[in-house]
Amino acid sequence: MPKNKLQRFAELRTFTNTHEFLWTERETDFKLKGKWNSGYFKNENPIVLELGCGKGEYSIGLAEKYPNKNFIGLDIKGARIWRGSKTAQEKNLHNVSFLRTQIEFIESCFAKDEVSEIWITFPDPQPNKEKKRLTHPVFLSRYKNILLPNGIVHLKTDSAELYEFTLEVLSASPAVTQGKREKPYTVLFSTNDLYNESNSLSLGKGLGEAASLKTHYEKLFTAKGKKITYLKFRL
């Protein structure tokens, strides 16, 4: 491992706004599960997750915009989280934290109804590995177990394949519960060309954060003329 990465990993473990929950701990629950508000943020504000947060650009951007919400960025890449954590400290943001873990462990890190909203920003589309996609029904079930009733999920991606796959998942046949047919997912907004539509649609339709915040890689994608897709749906 390069020397600067080792230095970052060592420094990361000293940051008070960053936590780890790794493979060796997966037999138990994370210490802050069910206690993020009382044990870390010291308030009762809604908690918003960014999955696969990378350098935490969305977590930080949203934290600046919404001081009355708490934001947690999840990623397994320590060197990326180091940058997000460092930026949050430099900006003196106390409503944003980072958790180094695998998204498969999410139910060990958050309790039922502990999370109000989830952002999935430019995840690996996992070509030919549908079960590893972060919008596969297995993952959606995990999210539902930690989200408040009717919790919102946002997907922003440059992958047309992942976008179409997710739409297919969200159009699944209604489930039958106690004799009633209930649709498992509700699409609130969808577009296969976010920035083209955001020019003509009002921000009140849910495009505010999706269109105004851009990650580093997203800027590279759009500079090359690549279309950005966006889905907002309710579990």
N, C-alpha and C positions, 0 to 999 in steps of 0.2 A: 504494500500500500504506500503511495507517495507520502513523503514527509509532511506536506501541508495538510493532507487528509488526516493523518494521525494527530496532528496538532489540533485540528478542528474537532475531532472526536473527543479529545481530552478536554478541550475548552467547553464543548457542548455539555459535558457532564457537570460543569460548574454553573450553568445557566439556571436561574430559578424559574424561568418561564418555559422550561422544556422538561419533558418526562420521557421515560422509556418503559416499554412493556414488551419484552422479547420472548424468544422461543423457550428459554429456560424457565419462564414464569407462567407458561400457558396453563398449567394445572390449577392455578389459583386465579382469582379475580384481581384486577388492578386496584391499588389502594384507594384511588379516588372514585371508583365506580359508585355512582349514586351520591357522591359527595363533591362534585365539581364546583357547585355553587357555594356550598358552605365551607368546604375544605381548601379551595384554591381561590376562586374569584371573590369570595366574601360578599356576595350579593345574590339576589334572586332573579337576575336578568336572564332572558332566554339564551339558550346555548345553540350555536350554529357550528356545524362541522364542515371542513373542507377536506375531502378524501383525495389522497394522492396529491398533496398540496405543493410538492416541490419546494420552491423557495418561499412559499407562503404569500404570494402576491395577492391572492384573493382574500385570504384571512386578514392580512394587514390592511388592504384597501377597504374592506368592509368594516373592520374595527375602527378605522379613522372616520368612516361615514356614519357609523351607528354606535356611539359611545354607550348607549343603554342596552347593548347586546354583548354577549360573550362569544368569542370565536376560538375554535381549536382546529389547528391544521394537523392532519395525520399523514405520515409518510414513513417508509422504511429506510429511506436514504438519509443517513445522518449528515453527510456533507451539505445536502440541500437544506435540511432543516436548520443547520447552523446559520445559514445566510438569513433565513426568515426570522429566526430567534434574535439574531444580532440586529437586524433592521428594526424589529419591534422594540428592542431596548434603546436603540438610537433615537427612535421616535417617541420614547417614553409612553408606550401603549401598555396599559395594564389590563385591558379587556381582551387580550389575545394570548394564547398559549400554544405550544406544540407538543405533539405526542409521537414519539418514534415507535411504531409498531406495524404489524401487518393488518390490513383491513379485515382479514378473516377473523381476527381476534376482537372485533369491535364490540361484541356482546359481553366480553369479559372486561371491557373498559368503561361501558356506559350502562346505566340501569334503565328499566322500562320507563318510558315517558320523560326521560332526562334531556332529550334533544328536541329542538323545535324545527330544525331545518338542516338540510344537507346540500352541499355543493360538490359536484363531481366535475372537476375541471381538467380537460384534456388527458384522460386516462389512457393507458395502453389499450388499444382496441382489440388486442389479443386475436389476431387472425387465426382462424381454424381452431380456436380454443374457447368456444362459447361459454363454457362453465366458469372460466376465469374472468369474464367480462364483468365489470362492476355494476352492470344493470341486468345481469342474469337473475332470474327469479330467486335463486338461492341467496344472492346478496340482497335483493329487495326485501326478502323475508327477514334478514338480519336487521336491516334498517328499520323495518316496521316494528321490530321488538324493542327498539330504543327511542323511536320517535313518539311524540305526542300524537293523540288521535288526529287524523287528517293532516299529518305532518307533510311538509313540502320537500320535494327533491328537485334539484336543478342539474341538468347535464349539458355541458358545453364541450363540443368536440369538433375537430377538423375531419374526423373520420365519418364519411357518408355511410360506410358499412355499419359502424356502431350505432349511428343515429337511426338507420332503418331497422336494425335488429331490435333496438329499444322500443321503437314504435310498435313492432310486432308483439313484443312482450306485453306492452301496455294495452294492446287491443285484445288481450286474452279473454276467452269466454267467461261470463260471470260465474262466480261460485255459488253454490246453493247452501245456505245456512239457515237451519230451522225452518225449512220450507220456503225461504225467501231467496231470490236471486240477487246477489250482490256483486257489483263489478269491483274487482280487487284494486284497480288503479283508475285514476281520472286524469286525463291530459288537460292541463290548464292553458298551455300555450306551446306551439311548436313551429319551428321555421328551419328550412334547410339552407337559408342564406340570411343570417342574423343582421349583418350590417346593411344589406340592401333594404330589408324590411324596417329596420329601426329608423331609417331616414323618413319613412312615410307613416309609421305608426306612433301613436302617443306613448310616452313612457309609462303612462298609467296602465298599460296592458301587460306590464311585468317585464319590460325590457330595460329598465333603469340600470340595475347592477350588471346585468348580462352584457349590455352594450357599452357601458361606460368604463368598465374595468378590463384591462388586457394584460395577459401574462407576457413574459419575454418571448416565449416561443410563439404565442399567438400573433404577436407583432411581426415575427418573421414569416408566419404562414400567410397573413393578409398582405404583406408586402409582395409576396409571390403570386397574389391573386387567388389564393385558396379560399374556398367558402367555409365559413364557420357556421355550424349548426347549433341549435339550442332547443332544449325541451324543459318544460316546467310541468311537473305532475305531482299528484297527491296520492299518498298511500292510505 
